[in-house]
């Protein structure tokens, strides 16, 4: 009984923490988001210097997590960008509802984005639109 109560509390606390993580740097301090982000970052090669710096301590220009629905599924969208050049150097990230899987796009207002995490076409469209912002 105690084990079940403890597990239930941990689950509820984890969900509440994810809901309270309103900015990307906050979400990345929680387990599912961090694991998904780390997996995604391994694909981003070469990694721009400003994104490498953000990965060290999650200190940088980042947005709030914005809930969006794509083809009936819930996602959370956010970005991190190069300080003082946000429109031209941006990494958009799209997490599934639980933060367990992440898709990304690196680019800028005038560049075609490079996609990471193998997003399907509908997610590529959402990420490309967000990059162009």
Secondary structure, DSSP 4 states (H G I P E B T S, - for coil): -HHHHHHHHHHHHHHHHHHH--BHHHHTTSHHHHHHHHHHHTT--SPPHHHHHHHHH--SEEPBPEEEEETTEEEEEEEEE-TT-TTTSEEEEEEETTSS-EEEEEE-TTSPPEEES---HHHHHHHHHHHH-
